[in-house]
Amino acid sequence: MSEQDHSTPAAEPPTLVIGLGVAGAAVVRALTSRGEEVIVVEDRPTDAHRELAAQLGVSLVEAPNGDTLTELVEASFVVVPSPGVPEAHPVFGLAAEADKQILSEFDLASVWDHRPIIAITGTDGKTTVTTLVTDMLNEGGLTAVAAGNTDVPLVTAIEDINAEVFVVEASSFRLSSCREFAPGVAVWLNFSPDHLDVHSSLESYEQAKARVWTGQSPSALAVGNADDAVVARHLDEAPGRRQRFSLTDTEADYHVDGDRLMGPRGALPVAVSELPRHHPHDLANALAAWAAVADLGVPDAAVAGVLRSFTGLAHRVEEVGQLAGITFVNDSKATVPHAALAAVAAFDSVVLIAGGRNKGLDLGEMAEAVNVTSLVGVVAIGDAADEVATVFKDLVPVRLAESMPEAILAAQGMADTGDVVLLSPGCASFDWYGSYGERGDHFRSIVERLMAGDASALSEPTDPPTPNSPSPGDPDPS
């Protein structure tokens, strides 16, 4: 005898999201809007997390022990770690043991939406090139939206029905978990050690970056920096079409020839000398952006127009002003030694303000600064002040400062007319500040007050602002 089964179908297993920062919350919203059940794990829960979870209508598991996390992973359909969750987190091993798939928010967006994507990665310059590419596409008649390692995660950006192209700033944090992400155009700008506080090794960080190309189809375009040995090596193995940009190799697809930027179609209709930004790293960024948009048919005139008007982004070799013949430059975004070196090389005579919280990197690389410019002196700040001082000991005069006003005063005293005082820390900001933006804003405000004749800017309390650390999933604010 048989009876019709009137039982309720078994519910689909939930998606397990690790971390409830900006990206984690965006993933939760995207999943629940599609009818998916979601459970969130937050290792550092706050009242704000609890309130957000309640608003999102999802279960929040706070700082689970090993057994609880194991049960959650085993009961899940898929695991989505937020960007910035350290590779040492046990969830990765547990997911492998339970044969559970790990996906990033890029993977989810790629499954849900099939509009063109241009991805930009690199240790330095991602935000600048993402901005340039977005502006060039819009100038060329395509509606482009920037997303990724910004305030707008890709899973949120795809809700914009008017967007024709997504320009994705692809951090290693997001790329490390990618399995399905396959951008039609992918650009790798450069590579140097970074984020070893999150990635398990330098090799792991490198492999995360390389994922920007590994999922591409043979018809996709891979654009890489021929002047960077690591990038060039991976480009040789990229499955898609390959194009190179270079500041030194005139055989590269995109290169510099005297006062002209050159591409496969000839010279860009704007001279290098006409560009507001034409330091070496600016030209590399310009070539990379041009290569990315040319593949989508953006006219060279549109590319040239954007470059002709682009004056740069805040906290990235940003000239604040002059005081007594000394130029003050805010490059607070330089949170790794490689970035600090690039900024130093842009000027002839520099007093460098460097230091902060070391991200597990070898600061000795900054000693190369004495070979790339006339380094007048160094002011060492923050938790890494002693490390910085050791790097430059016996090379140039070094002073230690216990606050930003003290650092600016010391640098001003070391500089002569025509010199540049450059805040390019080579370290994260979390010892004194909550982000590199706060650090740069503080530097800028002090200098601007001094320029206005307010000497009290140098007599602020020496106690630095109370720092804080970001939640995983937030844009890298180091």
ZAMI-851449 format. One record per residue (C-alpha): residue number from 0; y, z, x. Coordinates in steps of 0.1 Angstrom, whole numbers, plus 5000, padded with zeros to 4 digits. Example, Ala and Ser with C-alpha at 12.3 -4.5 7.8 and 13.67 -1.06 7.14 Angstrom:
// residues 2
@seq->0&c2->4955&c3->5078&c1->5123
@seq->1&c2->4989&c3->5071&c1->5137
// end
This chain:
// residues 478
@seq->0&c2->5000&c3->5000&c1->5000
@seq->1&c2->5034&c3->4991&c1->5013
@seq->2&c2->5069&c3->5001&c1->5003
@seq->3&c2->5102&c3->4985&c1->5011
@seq->4&c2->5120&c3->5003&c1->5039
@seq->5&c2->5152&c3->5018&c1->5026
@seq->6&c2->5160&c3->5038&c1->5057
@seq->7&c2->5194&c3->5035&c1->5074
@seq->8&c2->5193&c3->5013&c1->5105
@seq->9&c2->5195&c3->5032&c1->5137
@seq->10&c2->5231&c3->5034&c1->5151
@seq->11&c2->5239&c3->5014&c1->5183
@seq->12&c2->5241&c3->5036&c1->5214
@seq->13&c2->5276&c3->5046&c1->5223
@seq->14&c2->5297&c3->5032&c1->5252
@seq->15&c2->5304&c3->5059&c1->5278
@seq->16&c2->5339&c3->5057&c1->5292
@seq->17&c2->5347&c3->5078&c1->5323
@seq->18&c2->5383&c3->5088&c1->5325
@seq->19&c2->5411&c3->5089&c1->5299
@seq->20&c2->5441&c3->5075&c1->5319
@seq->21&c2->5461&c3->5044&c1->5309
@seq->22&c2->5431&c3->5020&c1->5314
@seq->23&c2->5405&c3->5044&c1->5299
@seq->24&c2->5426&c3->5049&c1->5268
@seq->25&c2->5431&c3->5011&c1->5264
@seq->26&c2->5394&c3->5005&c1->5267
@seq->27&c2->5387&c3->5032&c1->5241
@seq->28&c2->5412&c3->5016&c1->5217
@seq->29&c2->5397&c3->4981&c1->5222
@seq->30&c2->5361&c3->4993&c1->5217
@seq->31&c2->5368&c3->5014&c1->5186
@seq->32&c2->5389&c3->4986&c1->5170
@seq->33&c2->5357&c3->4965&c1->5173
@seq->34&c2->5336&c3->4991&c1->5156
@seq->35&c2->5320&c3->5005&c1->5187
@seq->36&c2->5311&c3->5042&c1->5191
@seq->37&c2->5327&c3->5057&c1->5222
@seq->38&c2->5322&c3->5089&c1->5241
@seq->39&c2->5347&c3->5098&c1->5269
@seq->40&c2->5341&c3->5120&c1->5299
@seq->41&c2->5372&c3->5135&c1->5316
@seq->42&c2->5366&c3->5155&c1->5348
@seq->43&c2->5401&c3->5169&c1->5349
@seq->44&c2->5408&c3->5176&c1->5312
@seq->45&c2->5443&c3->5186&c1->5300
@seq->46&c2->5458&c3->5193&c1->5266
@seq->47&c2->5472&c3->5158&c1->5267
@seq->48&c2->5437&c3->5144&c1->5271
@seq->49&c2->5424&c3->5165&c1->5242
@seq->50&c2->5453&c3->5154&c1->5220
@seq->51&c2->5448&c3->5117&c1->5229
@seq->52&c2->5410&c3->5119&c1->5223
@seq->53&c2->5417&c3->5133&c1->5188
@seq->54&c2->5442&c3->5106&c1->5181
@seq->55&c2->5417&c3->5080&c1->5192
@seq->56&c2->5389&c3->5096&c1->5171
@seq->57&c2->5364&c3->5099&c1->5199
@seq->58&c2->5344&c3->5127&c1->5214
@seq->59&c2->5357&c3->5141&c1->5247
@seq->60&c2->5333&c3->5157&c1->5270
@seq->61&c2->5351&c3->5179&c1->5295
@seq->62&c2->5339&c3->5182&c1->5331
@seq->63&c2->5302&c3->5179&c1->5323
@seq->64&c2->5276&c3->5194&c1->5346
@seq->65&c2->5249&c3->5172&c1->5361
@seq->66&c2->5224&c3->5176&c1->5333
@seq->67&c2->5249&c3->5169&c1->5306
@seq->68&c2->5262&c3->5138&c1->5324
@seq->69&c2->5226&c3->5126&c1->5329
@seq->70&c2->5220&c3->5129&c1->5292
@seq->71&c2->5252&c3->5111&c1->5283
@seq->72&c2->5244&c3->5082&c1->5307
@seq->73&c2->5208&c3->5079&c1->5294
@seq->74&c2->5220&c3->5079&c1->5258
@seq->75&c2->5246&c3->5052&c1->5264
@seq->76&c2->5246&c3->5015&c1->5259
@seq->77&c2->5269&c3->5007&c1->5288
@seq->78&c2->5291&c3->5027&c1->5311
@seq->79&c2->5328&c3->5018&c1->5317
@seq->80&c2->5343&c3->5038&c1->5346
@seq->81&c2->5381&c3->5039&c1->5347
@seq->82&c2->5398&c3->5024&c1->5378
@seq->83&c2->5401&c3->5050&c1->5405
@seq->84&c2->5370&c3->5070&c1->5396
@seq->85&c2->5356&c3->5076&c1->5432
@seq->86&c2->5325&c3->5057&c1->5442
@seq->87&c2->5310&c3->5091&c1->5451
@seq->88&c2->5311&c3->5101&c1->5414
@seq->89&c2->5275&c3->5108&c1->5402
@seq->90&c2->5279&c3->5085&c1->5372
@seq->91&c2->5272&c3->5054&c1->5394
@seq->92&c2->5239&c3->5067&c1->5407
@seq->93&c2->5228&c3->5080&c1->5373
@seq->94&c2->5236&c3->5046&c1->5357
@seq->95&c2->5215&c3->5029&c1->5383
@seq->96&c2->5186&c3->5053&c1->5378
@seq->97&c2->5187&c3->5048&c1->5340
@seq->98&c2->5191&c3->5010&c1->5344
@seq->99&c2->5224&c3->5012&c1->5325
@seq->100&c2->5250&c3->4984&c1->5330
@seq->101&c2->5283&c3->4993&c1->5345
@seq->102&c2->5313&c3->4972&c1->5334
@seq->103&c2->5350&c3->4972&c1->5340
@seq->104&c2->5378&c3->4966&c1->5315
@seq->105&c2->5381&c3->4931&c1->5331
@seq->106&c2->5345&c3->4924&c1->5321
@seq->107&c2->5351&c3->4935&c1->5285
@seq->108&c2->5383&c3->4914&c1->5282
@seq->109&c2->5365&c3->4884&c1->5297
@seq->110&c2->5337&c3->4887&c1->5271
@seq->111&c2->5362&c3->4890&c1->5242
@seq->112&c2->5387&c3->4864&c1->5252
@seq->113&c2->5384&c3->4830&c1->5270
@seq->114&c2->5420&c3->4820&c1->5277
@seq->115&c2->5428&c3->4811&c1->5313
@seq->116&c2->5431&c3->4839&c1->5339
@seq->117&c2->5449&c3->4839&c1->5373
@seq->118&c2->5438&c3->4869&c1->5393
@seq->119&c2->5457&c3->4883&c1->5422
@seq->120&c2->5443&c3->4908&c1->5447
@seq->121&c2->5451&c3->4920&c1->5482
@seq->122&c2->5460&c3->4952&c1->5500
@seq->123&c2->5497&c3->4944&c1->5498
@seq->124&c2->5518&c3->4921&c1->5477
@seq->125&c2->5498&c3->4921&c1->5445
@seq->126&c2->5526&c3->4931&c1->5421
@seq->127&c2->5551&c3->4908&c1->5438
@seq->128&c2->5528&c3->4878&c1->5436
@seq->129&c2->5518&c3->4887&c1->5400
@seq->130&c2->5555&c3->4887&c1->5391
@seq->131&c2->5562&c3->4854&c1->5408
@seq->132&c2->5532&c3->4836&c1->5393
@seq->133&c2->5541&c3->4849&c1->5358
@seq->134&c2->5577&c3->4838&c1->5361
@seq->135&c2->5566&c3->4804&c1->5375
@seq->136&c2->5542&c3->4798&c1->5346
@seq->137&c2->5568&c3->4807&c1->5321
@seq->138&c2->5594&c3->4786&c1->5338
@seq->139&c2->5569&c3->4757&c1->5338
@seq->140&c2->5565&c3->4759&c1->5300
@seq->141&c2->5533&c3->4781&c1->5297
@seq->142&c2->5535&c3->4814&c1->5280
@seq->143&c2->5521&c3->4839&c1->5306
@seq->144&c2->5515&c3->4876&c1->5303
@seq->145&c2->5510&c3->4899&c1->5333
@seq->146&c2->5483&c3->4925&c1->5330
@seq->147&c2->5457&c3->4945&c1->5350
@seq->148&c2->5469&c3->4971&c1->5375
@seq->149&c2->5501&c3->4974&c1->5355
@seq->150&c2->5512&c3->4994&c1->5324
@seq->151&c2->5493&c3->4967&c1->5304
@seq->152&c2->5456&c3->4967&c1->5309
@seq->153&c2->5439&c3->4933&c1->5303
@seq->154&c2->5420&c3->4946&c1->5273
@seq->155&c2->5454&c3->4953&c1->5257
@seq->156&c2->5471&c3->4921&c1->5269
@seq->157&c2->5445&c3->4899&c1->5251
@seq->158&c2->5458&c3->4912&c1->5218
@seq->159&c2->5488&c3->4889&c1->5223
@seq->160&c2->5480&c3->4858&c1->5203
@seq->161&c2->5509&c3->4839&c1->5218
@seq->162&c2->5497&c3->4842&c1->5254
@seq->163&c2->5484&c3->4810&c1->5270
@seq->164&c2->5476&c3->4824&c1->5305
@seq->165&c2->5470&c3->4859&c1->5317
@seq->166&c2->5481&c3->4868&c1->5353
@seq->167&c2->5459&c3->4897&c1->5363
@seq->168&c2->5469&c3->4921&c1->5391
@seq->169&c2->5434&c3->4929&c1->5403
@seq->170&c2->5431&c3->4962&c1->5422
@seq->171&c2->5399&c3->4971&c1->5441
@seq->172&c2->5395&c3->5000&c1->5417
@seq->173&c2->5389&c3->4975&c1->5388
@seq->174&c2->5371&c3->4948&c1->5408
@seq->175&c2->5346&c3->4973&c1->5422
@seq->176&c2->5330&c3->4976&c1->5387
@seq->177&c2->5333&c3->4940&c1->5377
@seq->178&c2->5301&c3->4921&c1->5368
@seq->179&c2->5313&c3->4894&c1->5344
@seq->180&c2->5349&c3->4887&c1->5355
@seq->181&c2->5353&c3->4851&c1->5365
@seq->182&c2->5390&c3->4840&c1->5368
@seq->183&c2->5398&c3->4803&c1->5368
@seq->184&c2->5422&c3->4809&c1->5396
@seq->185&c2->5418&c3->4838&c1->5420
@seq->186&c2->5441&c3->4846&c1->5450
@seq->187&c2->5433&c3->4870&c1->5478
@seq->188&c2->5465&c3->4878&c1->5497
@seq->189&c2->5454&c3->4900&c1->5526
@seq->190&c2->5431&c3->4928&c1->5537
@seq->191&c2->5436&c3->4961&c1->5556
@seq->192&c2->5421&c3->4996&c1->5553
@seq->193&c2->5432&c3->5014&c1->5521
@seq->194&c2->5419&c3->5037&c1->5494
@seq->195&c2->5392&c3->5053&c1->5515
@seq->196&c2->5397&c3->5084&c1->5493
@seq->197&c2->5382&c3->5064&c1->5465
@seq->198&c2->5359&c3->5038&c1->5481
@seq->199&c2->5328&c3->5051&c1->5500
@seq->200&c2->5336&c3->5030&c1->5531
@seq->201&c2->5358&c3->5003&c1->5544
@seq->202&c2->5329&c3->4978&c1->5538
@seq->203&c2->5327&c3->4989&c1->5501
@seq->204&c2->5365&c3->4984&c1->5498
@seq->205&c2->5361&c3->4949&c1->5513
@seq->206&c2->5333&c3->4940&c1->5490
@seq->207&c2->5353&c3->4952&c1->5460
@seq->208&c2->5381&c3->4928&c1->5469
@seq->209&c2->5356&c3->4899&c1->5475
@seq->210&c2->5345&c3->4902&c1->5438
@seq->211&c2->5377&c3->4884&c1->5428
@seq->212&c2->5358&c3->4852&c1->5440
@seq->213&c2->5321&c3->4859&c1->5437
@seq->214&c2->5319&c3->4854&c1->5399
@seq->215&c2->5338&c3->4821&c1->5399
@seq->216&c2->5323&c3->4788&c1->5388
@seq->217&c2->5322&c3->4758&c1->5411
@seq->218&c2->5352&c3->4743&c1->5392
@seq->219&c2->5374&c3->4774&c1->5396
@seq->220&c2->5400&c3->4777&c1->5424
@seq->221&c2->5399&c3->4803&c1->5452
@seq->222&c2->5431&c3->4807&c1->5471
@seq->223&c2->5431&c3->4827&c1->5503
@seq->224&c2->5452&c3->4837&c1->5533
@seq->225&c2->5440&c3->4817&c1->5563
@seq->226&c2->5459&c3->4840&c1->5587
@seq->227&c2->5438&c3->4870&c1->5576
@seq->228&c2->5404&c3->4870&c1->5593
@seq->229&c2->5386&c3->4890&c1->5566
@seq->230&c2->5400&c3->4869&c1->5538
@seq->231&c2->5393&c3->4837&c1->5556
@seq->232&c2->5357&c3->4847&c1->5562
@seq->233&c2->5351&c3->4855&c1->5525
@seq->234&c2->5369&c3->4823&c1->5514
@seq->235&c2->5344&c3->4802&c1->5534
@seq->236&c2->5317&c3->4817&c1->5511
@seq->237&c2->5336&c3->4814&c1->5478
@seq->238&c2->5316&c3->4794&c1->5452
@seq->239&c2->5347&c3->4776&c1->5438
@seq->240&c2->5371&c3->4751&c1->5451
@seq->241&c2->5390&c3->4765&c1->5481
@seq->242&c2->5426&c3->4763&c1->5492
@seq->243&c2->5443&c3->4781&c1->5520
@seq->244&c2->5478&c3->4792&c1->5527
@seq->245&c2->5492&c3->4800&c1->5562
@seq->246&c2->5524&c3->4808&c1->5580
@seq->247&c2->5510&c3->4795&c1->5613
@seq->248&c2->5485&c3->4767&c1->5605
@seq->249&c2->5502&c3->4735&c1->5595
@seq->250&c2->5468&c3->4721&c1->5585
@seq->251&c2->5465&c3->4747&c1->5557
@seq->252&c2->5469&c3->4734&c1->5521
@seq->253&c2->5501&c3->4754&c1->5518
@seq->254&c2->5521&c3->4762&c1->5549
@seq->255&c2->5556&c3->4765&c1->5565
@seq->256&c2->5571&c3->4736&c1->5584
@seq->257&c2->5604&c3->4746&c1->5599
@seq->258&c2->5628&c3->4752&c1->5570
@seq->259&c2->5604&c3->4739&c1->5543
@seq->260&c2->5575&c3->4752&c1->5523
@seq->261&c2->5548&c3->4725&c1->5523
@seq->262&c2->5519&c3->4718&c1->5498
@seq->263&c2->5495&c3->4691&c1->5490
@seq->264&c2->5522&c3->4672&c1->5471
@seq->265&c2->5548&c3->4675&c1->5499
@seq->266&c2->5577&c3->4698&c1->5504
@seq->267&c2->5589&c3->4723&c1->5478
@seq->268&c2->5624&c3->4713&c1->5467
@seq->269&c2->5641&c3->4744&c1->5481
@seq->270&c2->5647&c3->4753&c1->5518
@seq->271&c2->5635&c3->4785&c1->5532
@seq->272&c2->5670&c3->4793&c1->5543
@seq->273&c2->5681&c3->4791&c1->5506
@seq->274&c2->5657&c3->4818&c1->5495
@seq->275&c2->5670&c3->4853&c1->5489
@seq->276&c2->5637&c3->4866&c1->5502
@seq->277&c2->5624&c3->4849&c1->5534
@seq->278&c2->5609&c3->4875&c1->5556
@seq->279&c2->5574&c3->4864&c1->5568
@seq->280&c2->5556&c3->4884&c1->5541
@seq->281&c2->5579&c3->4869&c1->5515
@seq->282&c2->5570&c3->4834&c1->5525
@seq->283&c2->5533&c3->4842&c1->5524
@seq->284&c2->5537&c3->4855&c1->5489
@seq->285&c2->5557&c3->4824&c1->5479
@seq->286&c2->5530&c3->4801&c1->5492
@seq->287&c2->5502&c3->4820&c1->5475
@seq->288&c2->5521&c3->4820&c1->5442
@seq->289&c2->5528&c3->4783&c1->5444
@seq->290&c2->5491&c3->4775&c1->5451
@seq->291&c2->5481&c3->4796&c1->5421
@seq->292&c2->5503&c3->4778&c1->5395
@seq->293&c2->5501&c3->4743&c1->5409
@seq->294&c2->5465&c3->4742&c1->5397
@seq->295&c2->5477&c3->4747&c1->5361
@seq->296&c2->5502&c3->4718&c1->5364
@seq->297&c2->5534&c3->4738&c1->5369
@seq->298&c2->5561&c3->4714&c1->5383
@seq->299&c2->5573&c3->4721&c1->5418
@seq->300&c2->5609&c3->4723&c1->5405
@seq->301&c2->5599&c3->4753&c1->5384
@seq->302&c2->5583&c3->4770&c1->5414
@seq->303&c2->5614&c3->4763&c1->5435
@seq->304&c2->5637&c3->4776&c1->5407
@seq->305&c2->5619&c3->4810&c1->5405
@seq->306&c2->5618&c3->4814&c1->5443
@seq->307&c2->5655&c3->4805&c1->5445
@seq->308&c2->5664&c3->4834&c1->5421
@seq->309&c2->5638&c3->4860&c1->5431
@seq->310&c2->5655&c3->4890&c1->5448
@seq->311&c2->5624&c3->4912&c1->5450
@seq->312&c2->5610&c3->4942&c1->5432
@seq->313&c2->5621&c3->4979&c1->5435
@seq->314&c2->5606&c3->4999&c1->5464
@seq->315&c2->5594&c3->4968&c1->5482
@seq->316&c2->5617&c3->4962&c1->5513
@seq->317&c2->5646&c3->4968&c1->5489
@seq->318&c2->5680&c3->4970&c1->5505
@seq->319&c2->5699&c3->5000&c1->5491
@seq->320&c2->5732&c3->4994&c1->5510
@seq->321&c2->5752&c3->5000&c1->5541
@seq->322&c2->5768&c3->5031&c1->5555
@seq->323&c2->5788&c3->5031&c1->5587
@seq->324&c2->5773&c3->4998&c1->5597
@seq->325&c2->5737&c3->5011&c1->5592
@seq->326&c2->5716&c3->4993&c1->5565
@seq->327&c2->5692&c3->5015&c1->5544
@seq->328&c2->5661&c3->4999&c1->5531
@seq->329&c2->5636&c3->5014&c1->5506
@seq->330&c2->5600&c3->5003&c1->5511
@seq->331&c2->5584&c3->5033&c1->5495
@seq->332&c2->5556&c3->5011&c1->5481
@seq->333&c2->5542&c3->5008&c1->5517
@seq->334&c2->5514&c3->5034&c1->5513
@seq->335&c2->5492&c3->5020&c1->5541
@seq->336&c2->5500&c3->5013&c1->5578
@seq->337&c2->5496&c3->4976&c1->5574
@seq->338&c2->5523&c3->4974&c1->5548
@seq->339&c2->5547&c3->4995&c1->5569
@seq->340&c2->5541&c3->4972&c1->5598
@seq->341&c2->5550&c3->4941&c1->5577
@seq->342&c2->5582&c3->4958&c1->5567
@seq->343&c2->5592&c3->4968&c1->5602
@seq->344&c2->5586&c3->4933&c1->5614
@seq->345&c2->5612&c3->4920&c1->5590
@seq->346&c2->5640&c3->4935&c1->5610
@seq->347&c2->5653&c3->4934&c1->5645
@seq->348&c2->5662&c3->4971&c1->5651
@seq->349&c2->5647&c3->4999&c1->5630
@seq->350&c2->5646&c3->5037&c1->5626
@seq->351&c2->5614&c3->5042&c1->5607
@seq->352&c2->5609&c3->5071&c1->5582
@seq->353&c2->5571&c3->5074&c1->5579
@seq->354&c2->5545&c3->5099&c1->5566
@seq->355&c2->5533&c3->5115&c1->5534
@seq->356&c2->5497&c3->5120&c1->5523
@seq->357&c2->5472&c3->5101&c1->5544
@seq->358&c2->5446&c3->5083&c1->5523
@seq->359&c2->5419&c3->5087&c1->5549
@seq->360&c2->5433&c3->5059&c1->5571
@seq->361&c2->5439&c3->5055&c1->5608
@seq->362&c2->5477&c3->5059&c1->5612
@seq->363&c2->5474&c3->5048&c1->5648
@seq->364&c2->5478&c3->5012&c1->5635
@seq->365&c2->5515&c3->5020&c1->5631
@seq->366&c2->5519&c3->5022&c1->5669
@seq->367&c2->5520&c3->4984&c1->5668
@seq->368&c2->5555&c3->4987&c1->5654
@seq->369&c2->5569&c3->4991&c1->5689
@seq->370&c2->5556&c3->4956&c1->5696
@seq->371&c2->5569&c3->4938&c1->5665
@seq->372&c2->5605&c3->4950&c1->5665
@seq->373&c2->5630&c3->4971&c1->5684
@seq->374&c2->5620&c3->5005&c1->5672
@seq->375&c2->5648&c3->5029&c1->5678
@seq->376&c2->5630&c3->5060&c1->5666
@seq->377&c2->5608&c3->5076&c1->5640
@seq->378&c2->5613&c3->5104&c1->5615
@seq->379&c2->5580&c3->5119&c1->5604
@seq->380&c2->5577&c3->5134&c1->5570
@seq->381&c2->5552&c3->5150&c1->5546
@seq->382&c2->5516&c3->5163&c1->5551
@seq->383&c2->5510&c3->5136&c1->5577
@seq->384&c2->5541&c3->5143&c1->5598
@seq->385&c2->5522&c3->5156&c1->5627
@seq->386&c2->5498&c3->5126&c1->5627
@seq->387&c2->5528&c3->5103&c1->5626
@seq->388&c2->5545&c3->5122&c1->5654
@seq->389&c2->5513&c3->5119&c1->5675
@seq->390&c2->5511&c3->5081&c1->5670
@seq->391&c2->5546&c3->5076&c1->5683
@seq->392&c2->5546&c3->5103&c1->5710
@seq->393&c2->5558&c3->5089&c1->5743
@seq->394&c2->5566&c3->5055&c1->5727
@seq->395&c2->5600&c3->5063&c1->5709
@seq->396&c2->5620&c3->5093&c1->5700
@seq->397&c2->5604&c3->5112&c1->5671
@seq->398&c2->5619&c3->5139&c1->5648
@seq->399&c2->5602&c3->5158&c1->5621
@seq->400&c2->5619&c3->5164&c1->5587
@seq->401&c2->5609&c3->5188&c1->5559
@seq->402&c2->5627&c3->5170&c1->5530
@seq->403&c2->5640&c3->5135&c1->5522
@seq->404&c2->5677&c3->5145&c1->5527
@seq->405&c2->5668&c3->5160&c1->5561
@seq->406&c2->5649&c3->5128&c1->5570
@seq->407&c2->5678&c3->5105&c1->5560
@seq->408&c2->5702&c3->5127&c1->5580
@seq->409&c2->5679&c3->5126&c1->5611
@seq->410&c2->5675&c3->5088&c1->5608
@seq->411&c2->5712&c3->5083&c1->5604
@seq->412&c2->5718&c3->5103&c1->5636
@seq->413&c2->5693&c3->5081&c1->5655
@seq->414&c2->5706&c3->5048&c1->5643
@seq->415&c2->5735&c3->5027&c1->5657
@seq->416&c2->5757&c3->5001&c1->5640
@seq->417&c2->5735&c3->4971&c1->5631
@seq->418&c2->5703&c3->4991&c1->5629
@seq->419&c2->5681&c3->4995&c1->5598
@seq->420&c2->5669&c3->5029&c1->5585
@seq->421&c2->5637&c3->5019&c1->5568
@seq->422&c2->5617&c3->5042&c1->5545
@seq->423&c2->5582&c3->5026&c1->5549
@seq->424&c2->5559&c3->5056&c1->5549
@seq->425&c2->5525&c3->5041&c1->5555
@seq->426&c2->5511&c3->5070&c1->5534
@seq->427&c2->5507&c3->5080&c1->5498
@seq->428&c2->5535&c3->5101&c1->5481
@seq->429&c2->5514&c3->5128&c1->5465
@seq->430&c2->5524&c3->5155&c1->5489
@seq->431&c2->5560&c3->5156&c1->5478
@seq->432&c2->5562&c3->5133&c1->5448
@seq->433&c2->5542&c3->5121&c1->5418
@seq->434&c2->5544&c3->5084&c1->5428
@seq->435&c2->5558&c3->5060&c1->5454
@seq->436&c2->5585&c3->5052&c1->5427
@seq->437&c2->5597&c3->5088&c1->5426
@seq->438&c2->5598&c3->5088&c1->5464
@seq->439&c2->5618&c3->5056&c1->5465
@seq->440&c2->5641&c3->5067&c1->5438
@seq->441&c2->5649&c3->5099&c1->5456
@seq->442&c2->5656&c3->5080&c1->5488
@seq->443&c2->5678&c3->5055&c1->5470
@seq->444&c2->5698&c3->5082&c1->5451
@seq->445&c2->5706&c3->5101&c1->5483
@seq->446&c2->5718&c3->5070&c1->5501
@seq->447&c2->5739&c3->5058&c1->5471
@seq->448&c2->5755&c3->5092&c1->5468
@seq->449&c2->5763&c3->5091&c1->5506
@seq->450&c2->5778&c3->5057&c1->5501
@seq->451&c2->5800&c3->5070&c1->5473
@seq->452&c2->5813&c3->5098&c1->5497
@seq->453&c2->5792&c3->5126&c1->5483
@seq->454&c2->5781&c3->5145&c1->5514
@seq->455&c2->5764&c3->5171&c1->5492
@seq->456&c2->5735&c3->5147&c1->5489
@seq->457&c2->5724&c3->5160&c1->5523
@seq->458&c2->5725&c3->5196&c1->5513
@seq->459&c2->5700&c3->5196&c1->5485
@seq->460&c2->5673&c3->5223&c1->5485
@seq->461&c2->5647&c3->5216&c1->5512
@seq->462&c2->5618&c3->5223&c1->5488
@seq->463&c2->5604&c3->5189&c1->5478
@seq->464&c2->5596&c3->5181&c1->5442
@seq->465&c2->5563&c3->5193&c1->5429
@seq->466&c2->5537&c3->5166&c1->5434
@seq->467&c2->5511&c3->5155&c1->5409
@seq->468&c2->5480&c3->5133&c1->5411
@seq->469&c2->5474&c3->5105&c1->5386
@seq->470&c2->5445&c3->5103&c1->5362
@seq->471&c2->5419&c3->5076&c1->5370
@seq->472&c2->5429&c3->5044&c1->5352
@seq->473&c2->5466&c3->5046&c1->5359
@seq->474&c2->5483&c3->5019&c1->5380
@seq->475&c2->5480&c3->5030&c1->5416
@seq->476&c2->5512&c3->5051&c1->5420
@seq->477&c2->5506&c3->5062&c1->5456
// end
